[in-house]
């Protein structure tokens, strides 16, 4: 019960932080609210756990029709059934062509995956048309401007800052230039990229579904996953978004499938040169399109050492992770950046949370810091102590951390100063943590932007429907176009869905970022304890370690959200939904792992556990 209890406390604290910008640790109602959430999550997890176990332990005969489905209905003789079969066949033939096409094959063959991908694209087609010419995010517009030589973020003319991955910058810039060359319109080129991105997502998801089909997964559940990808509006809306987060997610889905297949093979696929080449190349692209992608890929590979695999194969996997880290973090900056006019990025993005926590202490206690620590802070951060005290925003780290760090002192000295301030004011550090991360753990908040009376709002996923580019960067290349009637239609229909009680439950951000990760941890831990109590259990489709390893890309994706500089949707700010998209895409695969496979018991005078 520790996991629901911890989650309940964090949700209660985040709810207060999201609404008021502070957590009342000295008020009893906070702890009463925590208990209520903890009880709710405990009951929910116990019920869902039983449901997952029920699905997982049911006998399933594969993808053919079950015996019950092949039998005639009760009360109808075999002759009557045959006489009616002609009429049924005639009725079904009218829709045979449509059914033949809109049918998922769930097969790991190129032709079958392409066919399933085309079904997904057909379902996404309304969004692909209505969201023309794609949704260009603020950062993407700046990257395109850098590609064309604009001096941004204090860089010299013609320099590309790797604060946003340089590969994305060249990718987006190339498609923008393609649109300019062929159609005299940068947006057309970006729309071509968005279409190719949609195709890439469709193929990746189709492969994910085909991979799940090879497990002993209930057929209806697999159909539900396919329907989710086809009709859950967040998926096609984010597919048409152009940002480093969606680009990396497109590449990460097939990498995660290959990683899970590697675990299933007990790392035997490391002996296949073709597989290793594709796996390594895709991992390299994931790392080069998003900074956090490198660490997720490397940590997943290093974690393979805990599996029950051959030592040589584990060493090969670890070596692959080390090679990827050396290439991306050391070799490219040293040997390639100068030739590509790339300026290395600084670590401020990875330090957003600790800097924001220090900024909260500076805001609450501006004069309580030693002269030595103040000098270290002023020498390392872009803004000095006094400025971060004034700039502090409870829900956004950028005003305090800025866009870079001076780095005039080693990061180790800054870490010591950070620890000194934290020991003086641990309460401020907790306040800073919960305010910045509240969007991942709360279901409601207040609209606090230019609102004399705060307006309650639900914290739901809000994918963008129109481009958000600065007039002084991308806007100088391509004049900003106002939202079209088509994009506004998508926005209004989506708002109707997320504003409808009950229907909007799957759209709550905290469901994906806190509740589901909490349940997976709860499930894995409870299964581990039950295995220890019941050593007779044999024949599981995956051991506890293998199941944990296969869930690891998803769990690390969830953990990486807490590195972001923003988590809460607010008026006037872009929604952080794009950060969560990769997690959403991998969630059906993780649920499939939990629900697939049956355990068989040796017969000792008792039946198999249902």
PLY file of the C-alpha trace (Angstrom):
ply
format ascii 1.0
element vertex 610
property float x
property float y
property float z
element edge 609
property int vertex1
property int vertex2
end_header
0.00 0.00 0.00
3.04 2.29 0.05
2.67 3.20 -3.63
-0.96 4.42 -3.39
-0.09 6.25 -0.15
2.87 8.09 -1.69
0.90 8.86 -4.83
-2.03 10.16 -2.79
0.23 12.53 -0.85
1.90 13.81 -4.03
-1.43 14.37 -5.79
-2.80 16.27 -2.79
0.30 18.48 -2.61
0.30 19.07 -6.36
-3.38 20.01 -6.33
-2.69 22.75 -3.80
0.45 23.86 -5.64
-1.34 24.05 -8.99
-4.16 26.13 -7.56
-2.42 28.46 -5.15
1.32 28.29 -5.85
2.12 26.89 -2.40
1.54 23.72 -0.38
0.08 24.16 3.15
2.22 21.59 4.96
1.10 23.00 8.32
-2.63 22.47 7.64
-4.36 19.26 8.61
-6.70 19.31 5.61
-3.75 18.60 3.31
-3.18 15.30 5.10
-6.88 14.47 5.13
-6.93 15.06 1.40
-3.85 12.84 1.06
-5.60 10.02 2.94
-8.66 10.31 0.70
-6.53 10.12 -2.44
-4.50 7.23 -1.01
-7.63 5.20 -0.21
-9.04 5.96 -3.66
-5.86 4.84 -5.43
-5.52 1.74 -3.22
-9.06 0.60 -4.05
-8.63 1.45 -7.71
-5.34 -0.41 -7.98
-6.71 -3.50 -6.22
-9.72 -3.65 -8.54
-7.68 -3.07 -11.69
-5.07 -5.59 -10.55
-7.76 -8.25 -10.23
-9.09 -7.28 -13.64
-5.67 -7.57 -15.23
-5.11 -10.95 -13.57
-8.51 -12.14 -14.80
-7.65 -11.20 -18.39
-4.13 -12.58 -18.13
-5.11 -15.99 -16.79
-8.01 -16.72 -19.15
-7.52 -19.50 -21.67
-7.16 -18.05 -25.15
-6.90 -20.09 -28.33
-5.24 -17.51 -30.55
-6.58 -15.41 -33.38
-8.83 -18.01 -34.90
-12.50 -18.06 -34.05
-13.14 -19.53 -30.63
-15.18 -22.67 -30.18
-18.12 -20.68 -28.86
-18.04 -18.40 -31.89
-18.07 -21.38 -34.30
-21.09 -23.08 -32.73
-24.64 -22.36 -33.80
-26.69 -20.30 -31.35
-28.72 -22.21 -28.79
-32.20 -23.19 -29.99
-31.34 -23.22 -33.73
-30.87 -26.55 -35.45
-27.97 -27.25 -37.79
-30.32 -27.36 -40.85
-31.92 -24.03 -39.94
-28.48 -22.59 -39.45
-27.41 -23.74 -42.92
-30.54 -22.33 -44.55
-29.92 -18.97 -42.92
-26.26 -18.92 -43.84
-26.97 -17.92 -47.45
-28.88 -14.82 -46.36
-26.19 -13.89 -43.86
-23.50 -14.35 -46.49
-25.40 -12.14 -48.94
-25.75 -9.39 -46.35
-22.10 -9.59 -45.40
-20.90 -9.52 -49.00
-22.16 -5.96 -49.39
-19.53 -4.78 -46.95
-16.90 -7.40 -47.72
-14.62 -5.02 -49.61
-14.80 -2.38 -46.90
-14.23 -4.93 -44.12
-11.36 -6.46 -46.04
-9.56 -3.13 -46.15
-10.41 -1.78 -42.68
-9.09 -4.86 -40.98
-5.88 -5.01 -39.00
-3.69 -7.92 -39.96
-1.43 -7.77 -36.88
1.39 -9.52 -38.74
5.09 -8.67 -38.71
5.46 -8.71 -42.48
6.26 -5.52 -44.44
3.15 -5.76 -46.60
0.87 -6.39 -43.62
2.42 -3.56 -41.60
2.01 -1.21 -44.59
-1.65 -2.24 -44.89
-2.29 -1.65 -41.17
-0.48 1.71 -41.40
-2.77 2.74 -44.27
-5.81 1.99 -42.08
-4.42 4.27 -39.38
-3.74 7.03 -41.93
-7.31 6.77 -43.24
-8.65 7.24 -39.71
-6.35 10.23 -39.20
-7.19 11.76 -42.57
-9.73 14.33 -41.25
-7.09 15.75 -38.89
-4.43 15.65 -41.61
-6.67 17.78 -43.83
-8.14 20.12 -41.22
-4.81 20.89 -39.55
-3.14 22.03 -42.80
-0.29 23.09 -42.98
0.64 21.30 -39.76
1.18 22.74 -36.30
4.59 24.41 -35.98
5.65 24.91 -32.37
7.45 27.98 -31.06
10.79 26.21 -30.69
10.52 24.76 -34.19
10.04 28.21 -35.70
13.17 29.40 -33.91
15.11 26.39 -35.19
14.10 27.14 -38.78
15.15 30.76 -38.31
18.54 29.56 -37.05
18.85 27.34 -40.11
18.54 30.46 -42.24
21.27 32.21 -40.28
19.33 34.43 -37.90
21.31 35.23 -34.72
19.17 33.89 -31.89
19.79 33.26 -28.19
22.90 35.44 -28.30
24.52 33.30 -31.03
26.51 34.80 -33.91
24.94 34.99 -37.35
24.91 31.62 -39.09
25.44 29.61 -35.91
23.08 26.85 -34.75
22.77 26.39 -31.02
22.42 22.80 -29.87
20.06 23.89 -27.08
17.53 22.40 -29.49
19.06 19.32 -31.18
20.94 20.38 -34.29
19.66 17.39 -36.30
16.09 18.62 -35.87
17.16 22.11 -36.90
18.69 20.85 -40.15
15.72 18.54 -40.76
13.08 21.23 -40.33
15.16 23.79 -42.20
15.62 21.44 -45.15
11.88 20.86 -45.53
11.18 24.58 -45.14
13.67 25.32 -47.92
12.07 22.60 -50.05
8.70 24.33 -49.73
10.27 27.69 -50.57
12.05 26.32 -53.63
9.08 24.42 -55.06
6.08 26.46 -53.95
7.56 29.76 -52.72
6.04 28.95 -49.34
7.90 27.63 -46.30
4.70 26.26 -44.77
4.12 23.90 -47.70
7.49 22.30 -47.03
6.61 21.90 -43.36
3.31 20.30 -44.33
5.21 17.79 -46.48
7.29 16.98 -43.40
4.13 16.60 -41.28
2.72 14.14 -43.84
5.90 12.07 -43.79
5.88 12.19 -39.99
2.30 10.87 -39.99
3.39 8.00 -42.24
6.31 7.26 -39.90
4.01 7.17 -36.88
1.53 4.94 -38.70
4.21 2.37 -39.57
5.64 2.43 -36.05
2.25 1.93 -34.42
1.30 -0.80 -36.90
4.50 -2.64 -36.01
3.79 -2.19 -32.30
0.34 -3.78 -32.74
1.81 -6.64 -34.80
4.37 -7.26 -32.07
1.66 -7.35 -29.39
-0.29 -9.83 -31.50
2.53 -12.36 -31.10
1.99 -12.39 -27.34
-0.82 -14.37 -25.77
-3.03 -11.28 -25.64
-6.80 -11.32 -25.69
-8.02 -10.51 -29.18
-10.63 -8.02 -28.05
-8.05 -6.12 -26.06
-5.81 -5.93 -29.12
-8.72 -4.56 -31.12
-9.26 -1.98 -28.38
-5.64 -0.87 -28.69
-6.03 -0.51 -32.45
-9.21 1.53 -31.96
-7.39 3.72 -29.46
-4.69 4.58 -31.97
-7.28 5.17 -34.68
-9.77 7.35 -32.82
-8.21 8.85 -29.67
-7.96 12.47 -30.91
-4.73 13.26 -29.08
-2.87 10.82 -31.36
-3.59 12.38 -34.79
-3.45 15.92 -33.37
0.06 15.34 -32.02
1.05 13.43 -35.15
0.46 16.67 -37.09
2.55 18.70 -34.61
6.07 19.60 -35.69
8.43 19.69 -32.71
11.46 17.82 -31.46
9.26 15.88 -29.02
7.05 14.42 -31.76
9.99 13.79 -34.09
11.80 11.84 -31.39
8.63 9.95 -30.44
8.19 8.83 -34.05
11.66 7.26 -33.90
11.33 5.96 -30.35
8.27 3.76 -30.95
10.09 1.33 -33.30
13.18 1.46 -31.07
11.06 0.43 -28.07
9.58 -2.45 -30.08
13.07 -3.64 -31.03
14.20 -3.31 -27.42
11.32 -5.49 -26.21
12.01 -8.06 -28.93
15.61 -8.07 -27.76
14.49 -8.87 -24.21
12.12 -11.56 -25.48
15.01 -13.23 -27.31
17.14 -13.18 -24.15
19.49 -10.87 -26.08
20.06 -13.51 -28.77
19.18 -10.87 -31.38
22.48 -9.20 -30.51
24.03 -11.93 -32.64
22.19 -10.64 -35.72
24.19 -7.94 -37.57
21.08 -6.66 -39.35
19.13 -6.24 -36.14
22.02 -4.60 -34.28
22.58 -2.16 -37.15
18.92 -1.09 -37.27
18.65 -0.99 -33.47
21.80 1.10 -33.06
20.96 3.48 -35.91
17.44 4.10 -34.61
18.78 4.63 -31.09
21.29 7.13 -32.46
18.53 9.06 -34.23
16.43 9.09 -31.04
19.40 10.51 -29.14
20.10 13.14 -31.79
16.52 14.40 -32.04
15.90 14.94 -28.32
18.41 15.42 -25.52
16.58 13.18 -23.06
16.31 10.48 -25.70
20.01 9.70 -25.29
19.68 9.04 -21.57
16.55 6.90 -21.95
18.21 4.75 -24.62
21.47 4.37 -22.71
19.80 3.60 -19.37
17.59 0.95 -21.03
20.67 -0.74 -22.47
22.60 -0.58 -19.21
19.62 -2.04 -17.34
19.90 -5.25 -19.36
22.67 -6.35 -16.99
20.02 -7.29 -14.41
18.38 -9.79 -16.77
19.09 -13.50 -16.76
20.97 -13.42 -20.04
24.32 -14.65 -21.28
27.20 -12.55 -19.95
28.68 -11.94 -23.40
25.38 -10.68 -24.75
24.88 -8.37 -21.76
28.38 -7.01 -22.32
27.54 -6.35 -25.98
24.37 -4.45 -25.03
26.24 -2.35 -22.47
28.98 -1.67 -25.02
26.35 -0.46 -27.49
24.99 1.96 -24.90
28.47 3.28 -24.13
29.24 3.73 -27.84
26.02 5.69 -28.40
26.80 7.94 -25.43
30.36 8.57 -26.62
29.21 9.39 -30.16
26.46 11.81 -29.15
27.94 13.41 -26.05
31.65 13.45 -26.89
32.64 12.64 -30.47
30.13 14.79 -32.34
30.68 17.93 -30.22
34.44 17.58 -30.60
34.80 16.62 -34.26
31.60 17.60 -36.09
30.00 20.63 -34.45
32.50 23.16 -35.78
32.11 21.95 -39.36
28.32 22.08 -39.02
28.36 25.59 -37.46
26.85 24.14 -34.31
27.44 25.68 -30.88
27.26 23.09 -28.05
24.35 23.45 -25.68
24.62 24.05 -21.95
23.17 21.88 -19.15
20.50 24.34 -18.02
17.66 22.21 -19.44
18.71 19.18 -17.37
19.02 21.43 -14.29
15.61 23.08 -14.64
14.15 21.44 -11.52
17.05 22.02 -9.09
17.49 25.63 -10.30
13.77 26.24 -9.91
13.90 24.86 -6.36
16.77 27.22 -5.56
14.84 30.09 -7.14
11.96 29.37 -4.77
14.34 29.63 -1.81
15.68 32.89 -3.23
12.12 34.17 -3.58
11.09 33.15 -0.05
14.35 34.12 1.68
16.21 36.60 -0.56
18.76 37.60 2.10
19.44 34.21 3.69
22.45 32.96 1.75
26.15 33.07 2.54
28.42 35.37 0.53
30.37 32.37 -0.76
27.27 30.56 -2.01
25.93 33.76 -3.57
29.18 34.23 -5.50
29.00 30.64 -6.76
25.37 31.02 -7.84
26.09 34.32 -9.61
29.08 32.79 -11.40
27.28 29.66 -12.56
23.73 30.73 -13.48
22.76 33.15 -16.23
20.95 35.36 -13.71
22.33 36.32 -10.28
20.64 35.47 -6.99
18.71 38.75 -6.76
17.31 38.37 -10.27
16.13 34.79 -9.88
14.45 35.91 -6.66
12.47 38.55 -8.56
11.85 36.46 -11.70
10.57 33.36 -9.93
7.38 31.92 -11.44
5.94 28.97 -9.47
4.86 27.07 -12.60
7.58 27.94 -15.14
11.35 27.54 -14.76
12.52 29.67 -17.72
12.24 33.08 -15.97
14.67 31.87 -13.30
17.07 29.68 -15.27
17.15 31.73 -18.49
18.41 30.14 -21.70
21.93 29.18 -20.68
24.38 29.06 -17.79
27.60 31.03 -17.42
29.47 28.05 -16.04
32.33 30.15 -14.65
32.66 27.71 -11.77
32.51 23.89 -11.92
29.10 22.28 -11.61
30.37 20.48 -8.49
30.74 23.82 -6.69
27.25 24.85 -7.77
25.93 21.52 -6.48
27.52 22.24 -3.09
25.92 25.71 -2.98
22.59 24.19 -4.03
22.82 21.69 -1.17
23.74 24.41 1.33
20.68 26.46 0.39
18.49 23.36 0.52
19.63 22.47 4.02
18.74 25.99 5.12
15.31 25.98 3.49
14.04 22.46 2.74
10.46 23.75 2.84
11.15 26.12 -0.06
12.71 23.31 -2.07
9.59 21.19 -1.55
7.38 24.10 -2.54
9.45 24.66 -5.66
9.29 20.99 -6.61
5.53 20.58 -6.26
4.72 23.86 -8.02
6.87 23.09 -11.04
5.79 19.44 -11.34
2.15 19.92 -10.30
0.84 19.50 -13.85
1.91 15.85 -13.90
0.14 15.01 -10.63
-3.04 17.07 -10.34
-6.48 16.86 -11.88
-7.51 20.49 -11.39
-5.94 23.93 -11.20
-6.81 27.61 -11.41
-6.35 29.84 -14.41
-3.92 32.42 -13.00
-2.94 34.36 -16.15
-4.45 37.86 -16.10
-7.44 36.66 -14.12
-8.66 38.93 -11.29
-10.80 36.02 -10.10
-9.10 32.66 -10.71
-11.14 30.31 -12.89
-11.13 26.59 -12.05
-10.00 24.33 -14.89
-9.28 20.68 -15.42
-5.70 19.72 -16.19
-6.23 17.81 -19.42
-4.11 17.22 -22.49
-4.50 20.15 -24.90
-2.73 19.50 -28.21
-2.18 22.62 -30.28
-4.27 23.11 -33.41
-2.54 26.18 -34.86
1.09 27.16 -35.25
2.72 29.25 -32.53
5.73 31.01 -34.05
7.44 34.25 -33.09
7.06 37.23 -35.43
10.75 38.06 -35.03
12.06 34.60 -36.02
10.06 32.31 -38.31
7.53 35.10 -38.76
10.14 37.08 -40.70
10.40 34.22 -43.21
6.75 33.24 -43.43
4.05 35.77 -42.41
1.93 34.40 -39.61
-1.46 33.14 -40.74
-4.38 33.34 -38.30
-6.17 30.16 -37.25
-8.22 28.74 -40.09
-11.85 27.78 -39.81
-10.85 24.14 -40.17
-8.31 24.24 -37.32
-10.78 26.12 -35.13
-13.34 23.38 -35.82
-10.90 20.77 -34.54
-10.16 22.91 -31.47
-13.81 23.48 -30.60
-14.79 19.84 -31.06
-11.87 18.79 -28.88
-12.88 21.29 -26.19
-16.39 19.84 -26.16
-14.93 16.40 -25.47
-12.55 17.45 -22.70
-15.23 19.61 -21.05
-17.74 16.74 -20.87
-17.65 15.07 -17.43
-16.96 11.36 -17.58
-16.00 11.42 -21.24
-12.93 13.51 -20.41
-11.39 10.97 -18.00
-8.93 9.54 -20.57
-7.75 13.09 -21.32
-6.56 13.98 -17.81
-2.82 14.53 -17.84
-2.25 12.97 -14.41
-3.89 9.72 -15.55
-1.01 9.12 -17.97
1.82 10.71 -16.02
1.09 9.56 -12.45
-1.84 7.17 -12.03
-0.82 4.66 -14.72
2.91 4.67 -13.83
1.90 4.21 -10.19
-0.26 1.23 -11.11
2.48 -0.42 -13.19
4.90 -0.13 -10.27
2.18 -1.46 -7.94
1.51 -4.37 -10.29
5.17 -5.29 -10.72
5.83 -5.18 -6.99
2.72 -7.17 -6.09
3.46 -9.83 -8.70
6.99 -10.09 -7.27
5.66 -10.69 -3.78
3.11 -13.25 -4.98
5.80 -15.16 -6.85
7.84 -15.41 -3.65
4.84 -16.73 -1.74
3.90 -19.17 -4.52
7.07 -20.86 -5.82
5.03 -23.54 -7.66
4.04 -21.00 -10.30
5.82 -21.92 -13.53
5.60 -21.29 -17.26
5.09 -17.53 -17.09
5.37 -15.78 -20.43
7.95 -13.43 -18.93
9.81 -13.45 -15.67
9.47 -10.53 -13.31
12.81 -9.09 -14.46
11.97 -9.46 -18.12
8.62 -7.77 -17.59
10.30 -4.90 -15.76
12.86 -4.52 -18.54
10.16 -4.44 -21.20
8.32 -1.73 -19.27
11.51 0.26 -18.72
11.38 2.48 -21.85
7.89 3.56 -20.80
8.83 4.07 -17.14
11.91 6.12 -18.04
9.81 8.21 -20.41
7.44 8.97 -17.52
10.37 9.82 -15.22
11.91 12.12 -17.86
8.88 14.41 -17.65
10.14 15.68 -14.32
13.12 17.24 -16.07
10.88 19.55 -18.13
10.77 23.26 -17.37
6.97 23.31 -17.36
4.15 20.87 -16.62
0.98 22.92 -16.21
-1.22 24.19 -19.04
-1.96 27.89 -18.56
-3.50 30.63 -20.70
-0.88 32.32 -22.82
1.50 29.34 -22.62
1.83 26.38 -25.00
0.48 23.16 -23.55
3.03 20.58 -22.36
0.98 17.85 -24.03
3.73 17.23 -26.60
6.04 16.14 -23.76
3.56 13.39 -22.83
2.87 12.10 -26.34
5.61 9.45 -26.32
4.26 8.11 -23.03
0.75 7.91 -24.49
1.94 5.95 -27.51
3.77 3.33 -25.46
1.05 2.87 -22.83
-1.00 0.28 -24.80
2.14 -1.81 -25.25
2.81 -1.81 -21.50
-0.81 -2.67 -20.71
-0.52 -5.49 -23.23
2.53 -6.85 -21.40
0.63 -6.89 -18.12
-2.44 -8.55 -19.60
-0.76 -11.16 -21.79
0.45 -14.61 -20.81
-0.97 -17.33 -18.61
0.77 -19.09 -15.79
0.37 -22.84 -15.51
0.59 -24.82 -12.32
1.72 -28.38 -11.83
-1.25 -30.58 -11.05
-1.25 -31.39 -7.35
-4.87 -32.17 -6.77
-6.04 -28.64 -7.34
-7.20 -26.74 -10.37
-5.39 -24.00 -12.15
-5.85 -20.61 -10.57
-8.26 -18.46 -12.52
0 1
1 2
2 3
3 4
4 5
5 6
6 7
7 8
8 9
9 10
10 11
11 12
12 13
13 14
14 15
15 16
16 17
17 18
18 19
19 20
20 21
21 22
22 23
23 24
24 25
25 26
26 27
27 28
28 29
29 30
30 31
31 32
32 33
33 34
34 35
35 36
36 37
37 38
38 39
39 40
40 41
41 42
42 43
43 44
44 45
45 46
46 47
47 48
48 49
49 50
50 51
51 52
52 53
53 54
54 55
55 56
56 57
57 58
58 59
59 60
60 61
61 62
62 63
63 64
64 65
65 66
66 67
67 68
68 69
69 70
70 71
71 72
72 73
73 74
74 75
75 76
76 77
77 78
78 79
79 80
80 81
81 82
82 83
83 84
84 85
85 86
86 87
87 88
88 89
89 90
90 91
91 92
92 93
93 94
94 95
95 96
96 97
97 98
98 99
99 100
100 101
101 102
102 103
103 104
104 105
105 106
106 107
107 108
108 109
109 110
110 111
111 112
112 113
113 114
114 115
115 116
116 117
117 118
118 119
119 120
120 121
121 122
122 123
123 124
124 125
125 126
126 127
127 128
128 129
129 130
130 131
131 132
132 133
133 134
134 135
135 136
136 137
137 138
138 139
139 140
140 141
141 142
142 143
143 144
144 145
145 146
146 147
147 148
148 149
149 150
150 151
151 152
152 153
153 154
154 155
155 156
156 157
157 158
158 159
159 160
160 161
161 162
162 163
163 164
164 165
165 166
166 167
167 168
168 169
169 170
170 171
171 172
172 173
173 174
174 175
175 176
176 177
177 178
178 179
179 180
180 181
181 182
182 183
183 184
184 185
185 186
186 187
187 188
188 189
189 190
190 191
191 192
192 193
193 194
194 195
195 196
196 197
197 198
198 199
199 200
200 201
201 202
202 203
203 204
204 205
205 206
206 207
207 208
208 209
209 210
210 211
211 212
212 213
213 214
214 215
215 216
216 217
217 218
218 219
219 220
220 221
221 222
222 223
223 224
224 225
225 226
226 227
227 228
228 229
229 230
230 231
231 232
232 233
233 234
234 235
235 236
236 237
237 238
238 239
239 240
240 241
241 242
242 243
243 244
244 245
245 246
246 247
247 248
248 249
249 250
250 251
251 252
252 253
253 254
254 255
255 256
256 257
257 258
258 259
259 260
260 261
261 262
262 263
263 264
264 265
265 266
266 267
267 268
268 269
269 270
270 271
271 272
272 273
273 274
274 275
275 276
276 277
277 278
278 279
279 280
280 281
281 282
282 283
283 284
284 285
285 286
286 287
287 288
288 289
289 290
290 291
291 292
292 293
293 294
294 295
295 296
296 297
297 298
298 299
299 300
300 301
301 302
302 303
303 304
304 305
305 306
306 307
307 308
308 309
309 310
310 311
311 312
312 313
313 314
314 315
315 316
316 317
317 318
318 319
319 320
320 321
321 322
322 323
323 324
324 325
325 326
326 327
327 328
328 329
329 330
330 331
331 332
332 333
333 334
334 335
335 336
336 337
337 338
338 339
339 340
340 341
341 342
342 343
343 344
344 345
345 346
346 347
347 348
348 349
349 350
350 351
351 352
352 353
353 354
354 355
355 356
356 357
357 358
358 359
359 360
360 361
361 362
362 363
363 364
364 365
365 366
366 367
367 368
368 369
369 370
370 371
371 372
372 373
373 374
374 375
375 376
376 377
377 378
378 379
379 380
380 381
381 382
382 383
383 384
384 385
385 386
386 387
387 388
388 389
389 390
390 391
391 392
392 393
393 394
394 395
395 396
396 397
397 398
398 399
399 400
400 401
401 402
402 403
403 404
404 405
405 406
406 407
407 408
408 409
409 410
410 411
411 412
412 413
413 414
414 415
415 416
416 417
417 418
418 419
419 420
420 421
421 422
422 423
423 424
424 425
425 426
426 427
427 428
428 429
429 430
430 431
431 432
432 433
433 434
434 435
435 436
436 437
437 438
438 439
439 440
440 441
441 442
442 443
443 444
444 445
445 446
446 447
447 448
448 449
449 450
450 451
451 452
452 453
453 454
454 455
455 456
456 457
457 458
458 459
459 460
460 461
461 462
462 463
463 464
464 465
465 466
466 467
467 468
468 469
469 470
470 471
471 472
472 473
473 474
474 475
475 476
476 477
477 478
478 479
479 480
480 481
481 482
482 483
483 484
484 485
485 486
486 487
487 488
488 489
489 490
490 491
491 492
492 493
493 494
494 495
495 496
496 497
497 498
498 499
499 500
500 501
501 502
502 503
503 504
504 505
505 506
506 507
507 508
508 509
509 510
510 511
511 512
512 513
513 514
514 515
515 516
516 517
517 518
518 519
519 520
520 521
521 522
522 523
523 524
524 525
525 526
526 527
527 528
528 529
529 530
530 531
531 532
532 533
533 534
534 535
535 536
536 537
537 538
538 539
539 540
540 541
541 542
542 543
543 544
544 545
545 546
546 547
547 548
548 549
549 550
550 551
551 552
552 553
553 554
554 555
555 556
556 557
557 558
558 559
559 560
560 561
561 562
562 563
563 564
564 565
565 566
566 567
567 568
568 569
569 570
570 571
571 572
572 573
573 574
574 575
575 576
576 577
577 578
578 579
579 580
580 581
581 582
582 583
583 584
584 585
585 586
586 587
587 588
588 589
589 590
590 591
591 592
592 593
593 594
594 595
595 596
596 597
597 598
598 599
599 600
600 601
601 602
602 603
603 604
604 605
605 606
606 607
607 608
608 609
